[in-house]
Amino acid sequence: MQKIVVYGHGPTVLGFRLMGIEGEVVEQAKEIEKKIEDAISNGNIGIVLVEQSLFNKVDWRLKKRIENIASPVILPVAGTGAEEKEKESLDVLIKRALGFELKKK
């Protein structure tokens, strides 16, 4: 079974750990790029949650690569101190991850 991991600042990672999701505290852009690269090459990780403020610092070439892979799904999430404009609805995150909207009929 593939697992979910989270990378971000301390409070964000702690919050996800309290929900039972593994995570590592990452502070620098180069660190997050390495963690994402490692997750892509690791077949046991299915979803990678990256704090938005760190994801914004990722090199554009890696972001392009992320857009073109099916697994793992790499999703930026708002951190604990995120401004309201950084936060996205769950619907938007799911649409970006799956490529289509989930709507009730």
Residue pairs with C-beta under 8 A, 6 or more apart in sequence:
2 43
2 44
2 45
2 46
2 47
2 71
2 72
3 22
3 44
3 45
3 46
3 47
4 21
4 22
4 45
4 46
4 47
4 48
4 49
5 21
5 22
5 23
5 24
5 39
5 45
5 47
5 48
5 49
6 12
6 13
6 16
6 21
6 22
6 23
6 24
6 48
6 49
6 50
6 51
6 77
7 13
7 23
7 24
7 26
7 32
7 35
7 36
7 48
7 49
7 50
7 51
7 54
8 23
8 25
8 26
8 49
8 50
8 51
8 54
8 77
8 79
9 25
9 26
9 27
9 51
9 53
9 54
9 79
9 80
9 81
10 25
11 79
11 80
11 81
12 23
12 51
12 77
12 79
12 80
13 23
13 24
13 25
15 80
16 23
16 49
17 23
21 49
23 49
24 35
26 32
26 35
26 51
26 54
29 54
29 57
29 58
32 50
32 54
32 55
32 57
32 58
33 58
33 59
33 62
35 48
36 48
36 50
36 58
36 62
36 66
36 74
37 62
39 45
39 48
39 72
39 74
40 65
40 66
40 69
40 72
42 72
45 72
46 71
46 72
46 73
47 72
47 73
47 74
47 75
48 72
48 73
48 74
48 75
49 75
49 76
49 77
50 58
50 74
50 75
50 76
50 77
51 76
51 77
51 78
51 79
52 76
52 77
52 78
52 79
52 82
52 86
53 79
53 82
53 86
55 76
56 76
66 74
73 97
75 93
75 96
75 97
76 88
77 93
78 86
78 87
78 88
79 86
91 101
91 102
94 101
94 102
95 101
95 102
